Amino acid sequence: MEVKGRKEKFVPFVSMVIMEACTIALTIMAKTAITGGMSPFVFVVYTNAFGSILLLPFSFFFHRNDRTEESIFSWPLLVRVFFLGFTGIFLFQNLAFVGLSFSSPIVVCAMGLLIPSFSFLLNLILGRSKLDWRNTSTRAKVMGTIISFSGAFVEELYKGPFIRPASSPSPTRLLKSIPKLLVYYTIPNNWFLGCIFLAAAFFSVSLFNVIQTGTVKKYPHVMKVASFYSIVGTIQCIIFSLFMERDPSAWKIEPNFDLFLIIATGIFGNVIRPSIQVKCAQMKGPYYVPLFKPFGIFWATVFGTSFFVNSLRYGNVLGAAIGGVGYYSVSWGQLKETEEKQNPMEERKAIKPMHLHGEDENKVPLLINQEESPV
């Protein structure tokens, strides 16, 4: 029993840390492909089309033992699936990959930390949450939102010197060869525009989160829902991309690095990562997976400083770190609010809150393909 208990703690933790590392690695590869001339709109279409083909049969296998009385083909759910695809695939991925082409993976991480703050503001606007300054949860969410947006402004407006300038030596011959193969940061750039695109992309994730919360309550087969909105979002992307990218040569994919990246991103983003996230959430509760989102900052910093010169600035890391503090503050406030709702008497008597395994309307969505990055 003791060994099993340690395994249940160790395996989810290691799995989520590895997922974040793989996400950042694929983001760097996507930056390389886009910098090399691949259209971000074409990339979005191909990766989602391939991922949808894989995800549809896999989702039925994943839920083979589950039963539900609600049909996915009912009109209310079809409307929700349409808007899930629109916000979670079409808007998010097109905005995110264009933003990535103008910036770098560390900026993707920093802007992704705005998701809980956007969700908090959306719930205020929609009347699903109220500002009660007497509650610790409200104060934590407000302060966390202010800190998160402060980190985003630092990320956008302050760069600072390079952490590893071109004059610094590479420790090994391998590290000298990697920058020739991969791209982390490009000059000249439209850094400010990239931050705007990425902020808009992650705002669409918050919209997706609001829609998803009600959807999974009515239809708890989350992988099936993901497969259907992935198909719908892919169709939307195809229509948009055919308008944006009219050069036929841009749609030709040679059997090279670009093809490998499309296949790897489709498999990882649509099958591997969602499956592991759902399993970890089932084992540790719905708040466990979002806790690892700021780990992307760690991996983006490690990869940027270890393998690339003139790629990562002190302002990037500072802005992302500030955003991480705000992210955890808002997340803690959300958890605290749910505890107060579930245990109102205990909260007033200052009794220690129970451990939660319920749903929360503000938590970061688990099935979005880019929960931490565009890929």
C-alpha positions as CSV (number, residue, x, y, z in Angstrom):
1,M,0.0,0.0,0.0
2,E,2.9,2.4,0.8
3,V,4.5,1.7,-2.5
4,K,1.2,2.2,-4.3
5,G,0.7,5.5,-2.5
6,R,4.1,6.8,-3.5
7,K,3.5,5.7,-7.1
8,E,0.2,7.6,-7.2
9,K,2.1,10.8,-6.0
10,F,5.2,10.3,-8.1
11,V,3.8,9.2,-11.5
12,P,1.3,12.1,-12.0
13,F,4.0,14.7,-11.0
14,V,6.6,13.4,-13.3
15,S,4.1,12.9,-16.1
16,M,3.0,16.5,-15.9
17,V,6.5,17.9,-15.7
18,I,7.5,15.9,-18.8
19,M,4.3,17.1,-20.6
20,E,5.3,20.7,-20.1
21,A,8.9,20.0,-21.3
22,C,7.5,18.3,-24.5
23,T,5.1,21.2,-25.0
24,I,7.9,23.7,-25.0
25,A,10.1,21.6,-27.2
26,L,7.3,21.3,-29.8
27,T,6.7,25.1,-29.5
28,I,10.4,25.7,-30.3
29,M,10.1,23.4,-33.3
30,A,6.9,25.2,-34.5
31,K,8.8,28.5,-34.2
32,T,11.5,27.0,-36.3
33,A,9.1,25.8,-39.0
34,I,7.3,29.1,-39.2
35,T,10.5,31.0,-39.3
36,G,11.6,28.7,-42.1
37,G,8.7,29.8,-44.3
38,M,5.8,27.5,-43.3
39,S,2.5,29.4,-43.1
40,P,1.1,29.3,-39.6
41,F,-2.4,29.0,-41.1
42,V,-1.4,25.9,-43.1
43,F,0.3,24.5,-40.0
44,V,-2.9,24.9,-37.9
45,V,-5.0,23.1,-40.6
46,Y,-2.7,20.1,-41.0
47,T,-2.0,19.5,-37.4
48,N,-5.6,19.7,-36.4
49,A,-6.8,17.6,-39.3
50,F,-4.3,14.9,-38.5
51,G,-5.0,15.1,-34.8
52,S,-8.8,14.9,-35.4
53,I,-8.4,11.8,-37.4
54,L,-6.5,10.2,-34.5
55,L,-8.6,11.5,-31.8
56,L,-12.1,10.5,-33.0
57,P,-11.5,6.7,-32.8
58,F,-9.3,7.1,-29.7
59,S,-12.0,9.0,-27.9
60,F,-14.5,6.1,-28.3
61,F,-11.8,3.6,-27.1
62,F,-11.1,5.9,-24.1
63,H,-14.7,6.0,-23.1
64,R,-15.5,2.4,-24.1
65,N,-16.8,1.5,-20.6
66,D,-18.7,4.7,-20.0
67,R,-22.3,5.3,-20.5
68,T,-24.3,8.5,-20.7
69,E,-28.0,9.3,-21.2
70,E,-27.2,12.6,-23.1
71,S,-26.6,12.3,-26.9
72,I,-23.8,14.4,-28.4
73,F,-26.0,14.9,-31.4
74,S,-28.7,16.9,-29.5
75,W,-29.1,20.4,-30.7
76,P,-27.9,22.2,-27.6
77,L,-24.7,20.2,-27.4
78,L,-24.1,20.7,-31.2
79,V,-24.3,24.4,-30.6
80,R,-21.8,24.1,-27.8
81,V,-19.5,22.0,-29.8
82,F,-19.5,24.6,-32.6
83,F,-18.5,27.3,-30.2
84,L,-15.9,25.1,-28.5
85,G,-14.3,24.5,-31.9
86,F,-14.5,28.2,-32.7
87,T,-12.9,29.4,-29.5
88,G,-10.6,26.5,-28.6
89,I,-9.3,25.6,-32.1
90,F,-10.0,28.3,-34.7
91,L,-9.5,31.5,-32.7
92,F,-6.9,30.2,-30.2
93,Q,-4.6,28.3,-32.5
94,N,-4.6,30.8,-35.4
95,L,-3.9,33.7,-33.0
96,A,-1.4,31.7,-31.0
97,F,0.8,30.6,-33.9
98,V,0.8,34.1,-35.5
99,G,1.8,35.5,-32.1
100,L,4.5,32.9,-31.8
101,S,5.9,33.9,-35.2
102,F,6.3,37.4,-33.9
103,S,7.8,36.5,-30.5
104,S,9.2,33.4,-28.7
105,P,8.2,30.4,-26.6
106,I,8.8,32.3,-23.3
107,V,6.3,34.9,-24.3
108,V,3.8,32.1,-25.1
109,C,4.3,30.9,-21.5
110,A,3.9,34.3,-20.0
111,M,0.7,35.2,-21.8
112,G,-0.8,31.8,-21.1
113,L,-0.6,32.6,-17.4
114,L,-3.4,35.2,-18.0
115,I,-6.0,32.5,-18.4
116,P,-7.3,32.4,-14.8
117,S,-7.4,36.2,-14.7
118,F,-9.4,36.4,-18.0
119,S,-11.7,33.7,-16.6
120,F,-12.2,35.6,-13.4
121,L,-13.0,38.8,-15.3
122,L,-15.4,37.0,-17.7
123,N,-17.3,35.5,-14.8
124,L,-17.7,39.0,-13.3
125,I,-19.0,40.3,-16.5
126,L,-21.4,37.4,-17.0
127,G,-22.6,37.7,-13.4
128,R,-21.4,34.3,-12.4
129,S,-19.1,35.8,-9.7
130,K,-19.4,38.7,-7.4
131,L,-16.9,40.9,-5.7
132,D,-17.1,40.4,-2.0
133,W,-14.1,42.1,-0.3
134,R,-14.9,40.4,2.9
135,N,-13.8,37.1,1.4
136,T,-10.2,36.1,1.2
137,S,-10.8,34.4,-2.1
138,T,-12.0,37.6,-3.7
139,R,-9.0,39.6,-2.5
140,A,-6.7,36.8,-3.7
141,K,-8.3,36.8,-7.2
142,V,-8.2,40.6,-7.5
143,M,-4.6,40.9,-6.4
144,G,-3.6,37.9,-8.6
145,T,-5.3,39.5,-11.6
146,I,-3.4,42.7,-11.0
147,I,-0.1,40.9,-10.6
148,S,-0.8,38.7,-13.7
149,F,-1.5,41.7,-15.9
150,S,1.6,43.5,-14.5
151,G,3.7,40.5,-15.5
152,A,2.2,40.7,-19.0
153,F,3.0,44.4,-19.3
154,V,6.6,43.7,-18.2
155,E,6.9,40.9,-20.7
156,E,5.6,43.2,-23.4
157,L,7.4,46.5,-22.6
158,Y,10.7,45.5,-21.0
159,K,13.2,43.2,-22.6
160,G,16.5,44.0,-20.9
161,P,19.9,42.5,-21.9
162,F,20.3,38.9,-23.2
163,I,20.9,36.3,-20.6
164,R,23.3,34.4,-22.9
165,P,24.8,36.9,-25.4
166,A,26.5,35.7,-28.6
167,S,29.9,36.2,-27.0
168,S,29.2,33.6,-24.3
169,P,30.8,30.2,-25.0
170,S,28.8,27.0,-25.6
171,P,29.7,24.3,-23.2
172,T,29.8,21.4,-25.7
173,R,30.0,20.9,-29.4
174,L,26.4,19.6,-29.4
175,L,25.1,22.9,-28.1
176,K,26.9,24.8,-30.9
177,S,25.1,22.8,-33.5
178,I,21.6,23.0,-32.1
179,P,21.0,26.8,-32.9
180,K,21.7,25.9,-36.5
181,L,18.9,23.4,-36.5
182,L,16.3,25.2,-34.4
183,V,15.0,28.7,-33.9
184,Y,14.0,30.2,-30.5
185,Y,14.0,33.9,-31.3
186,T,14.3,36.0,-34.5
187,I,15.5,39.5,-35.2
188,P,13.9,41.8,-36.4
189,N,10.7,41.0,-34.7
190,N,7.3,42.5,-33.9
191,W,7.4,41.7,-30.2
192,F,4.6,44.0,-29.2
193,L,2.2,42.7,-31.9
194,G,3.1,39.1,-30.9
195,C,2.1,39.8,-27.3
196,I,-1.2,41.2,-28.4
197,F,-2.0,38.2,-30.6
198,L,-1.0,35.8,-27.8
199,A,-3.1,37.7,-25.2
200,A,-6.1,37.5,-27.5
201,A,-5.4,33.8,-28.1
202,F,-5.5,33.0,-24.4
203,F,-8.6,35.2,-23.9
204,S,-10.3,32.9,-26.4
205,V,-9.2,30.0,-24.1
206,S,-11.0,31.6,-21.2
207,L,-14.1,31.9,-23.4
208,F,-13.7,28.2,-24.3
209,N,-13.4,27.5,-20.6
210,V,-16.8,29.1,-19.8
211,I,-18.5,27.1,-22.6
212,Q,-16.7,23.8,-21.6
213,T,-17.8,24.0,-18.0
214,G,-21.5,23.6,-18.8
215,T,-20.8,21.1,-21.6
216,V,-19.0,18.5,-19.6
217,K,-21.7,18.7,-16.9
218,K,-24.3,17.6,-19.5
219,Y,-22.0,15.3,-21.4
220,P,-19.1,14.0,-19.2
221,H,-17.4,12.1,-22.0
222,V,-14.7,14.7,-22.3
223,M,-12.5,13.0,-24.9
224,K,-15.5,12.5,-27.2
225,V,-16.5,16.1,-26.8
226,A,-12.9,17.0,-27.6
227,S,-12.9,14.9,-30.8
228,F,-16.1,16.5,-32.1
229,Y,-15.1,20.1,-31.4
230,S,-11.7,19.3,-32.9
231,I,-13.3,18.3,-36.1
232,V,-15.6,21.4,-36.1
233,G,-12.6,23.7,-35.4
234,T,-10.6,22.1,-38.1
235,I,-13.3,22.7,-40.7
236,Q,-13.5,26.4,-39.6
237,C,-9.7,26.6,-39.9
238,I,-9.7,25.2,-43.4
239,I,-12.3,27.8,-44.6
240,F,-10.3,30.6,-43.0
241,S,-6.9,29.4,-44.1
242,L,-8.0,28.9,-47.8
243,F,-8.8,32.6,-47.7
244,M,-5.7,33.7,-45.9
245,E,-3.2,31.5,-47.7
246,R,-4.0,31.4,-51.5
247,D,-0.6,30.3,-52.7
248,P,-0.9,26.6,-53.7
249,S,2.8,26.0,-53.0
250,A,2.3,26.9,-49.4
251,W,0.1,23.8,-49.0
252,K,2.7,21.4,-50.3
253,I,4.4,19.6,-47.5
254,E,7.6,17.8,-48.3
255,P,8.7,14.7,-46.3
256,N,11.1,16.7,-44.1
257,F,11.1,18.5,-40.7
258,D,7.8,20.1,-41.4
259,L,6.0,16.8,-41.9
260,F,7.6,15.3,-38.8
261,L,6.5,18.3,-36.8
262,I,2.9,18.0,-38.0
263,I,2.7,14.4,-37.2
264,A,4.4,14.8,-33.8
265,T,2.2,17.8,-32.9
266,G,-1.0,16.0,-33.9
267,I,-0.2,12.9,-31.9
268,F,1.0,14.7,-28.8
269,G,-1.5,17.6,-28.8
270,N,-4.6,15.6,-29.6
271,V,-4.0,12.2,-28.0
272,I,-1.1,11.9,-25.6
273,R,-1.3,15.2,-23.7
274,P,-5.2,15.2,-23.2
275,S,-5.2,11.6,-22.2
276,I,-2.5,12.1,-19.5
277,Q,-4.2,15.3,-18.3
278,V,-7.5,13.6,-17.9
279,K,-5.9,10.6,-16.1
280,C,-4.0,12.9,-13.7
281,A,-7.1,14.9,-13.0
282,Q,-9.0,11.7,-12.2
283,M,-6.2,10.6,-9.9
284,K,-5.4,13.9,-8.2
285,G,-8.5,16.1,-8.7
286,P,-9.3,18.9,-11.3
287,Y,-7.0,21.4,-9.7
288,Y,-3.9,19.3,-10.1
289,V,-3.2,19.7,-13.8
290,P,-3.4,23.6,-13.9
291,L,-0.8,23.8,-11.2
292,F,1.9,22.7,-13.7
293,K,1.3,25.4,-16.3
294,P,4.0,27.7,-14.9
295,F,6.5,24.9,-15.3
296,G,6.5,25.9,-18.9
297,I,8.5,29.0,-17.8
298,F,11.1,26.8,-16.3
299,W,11.5,24.7,-19.4
300,A,11.4,27.7,-21.8
301,T,14.2,29.3,-19.7
302,V,16.3,26.1,-19.5
303,F,16.1,25.5,-23.3
304,G,16.6,29.1,-24.2
305,T,19.7,29.6,-22.0
306,S,21.2,26.2,-22.6
307,F,20.9,25.9,-26.4
308,F,20.6,29.3,-27.8
309,V,22.4,32.7,-27.8
310,N,20.8,36.1,-28.2
311,S,17.4,34.5,-27.6
312,L,16.3,35.0,-24.0
313,R,16.3,38.3,-22.2
314,Y,16.1,39.1,-18.5
315,G,12.8,41.0,-19.0
316,N,11.3,37.8,-20.5
317,V,12.0,35.8,-17.4
318,L,11.0,38.6,-15.0
319,G,7.7,39.2,-16.7
320,A,6.9,35.5,-16.8
321,A,7.9,35.0,-13.1
322,I,5.6,37.9,-12.1
323,G,2.8,36.3,-14.2
324,G,3.4,33.0,-12.4
325,V,2.9,34.6,-9.0
326,G,-0.4,36.1,-10.2
327,Y,-1.4,32.8,-11.8
328,Y,-1.1,30.9,-8.5
329,S,-2.8,33.8,-6.6
330,V,-5.8,33.7,-8.8
331,S,-5.9,29.9,-8.8
332,W,-5.6,29.8,-5.0
333,G,-8.5,32.3,-4.8
334,Q,-10.6,30.1,-7.1
335,L,-9.9,27.0,-4.9
336,K,-10.7,29.0,-1.8
337,E,-14.0,30.2,-3.2
338,T,-15.1,26.7,-4.1
339,E,-14.2,25.5,-0.5
340,E,-16.3,28.4,0.9
341,K,-19.3,27.4,-1.3
342,Q,-19.0,23.7,-0.4
343,N,-18.4,24.3,3.3
344,P,-20.1,27.6,4.3
345,M,-20.6,26.8,8.0
346,E,-17.1,25.4,8.4
347,E,-15.6,28.4,6.7
348,R,-17.4,30.8,9.0
349,K,-16.2,28.8,12.0
350,A,-12.6,28.8,10.6
351,I,-12.6,25.0,10.4
352,K,-9.9,23.6,8.1
353,P,-11.5,23.1,4.6
354,M,-11.9,19.7,3.0
355,H,-9.8,18.4,0.1
356,L,-11.7,19.1,-3.1
357,H,-12.4,16.8,-6.0
358,G,-15.3,18.8,-7.5
359,E,-15.6,21.0,-10.6
360,D,-14.8,24.7,-10.6
361,E,-16.2,27.2,-13.1
362,N,-12.9,29.1,-13.3
363,K,-10.3,26.4,-13.5
364,V,-8.1,26.2,-16.6
365,P,-9.6,23.8,-19.2
366,L,-7.9,20.4,-19.5
367,L,-8.6,19.5,-23.0
368,I,-7.5,22.6,-24.9
369,N,-4.7,21.8,-27.3
370,Q,-2.7,24.6,-26.1
371,E,-3.3,25.0,-22.6
372,E,0.4,25.9,-22.1
373,S,1.4,26.8,-25.6
374,P,0.2,26.8,-29.2
375,V,0.9,23.1,-29.7
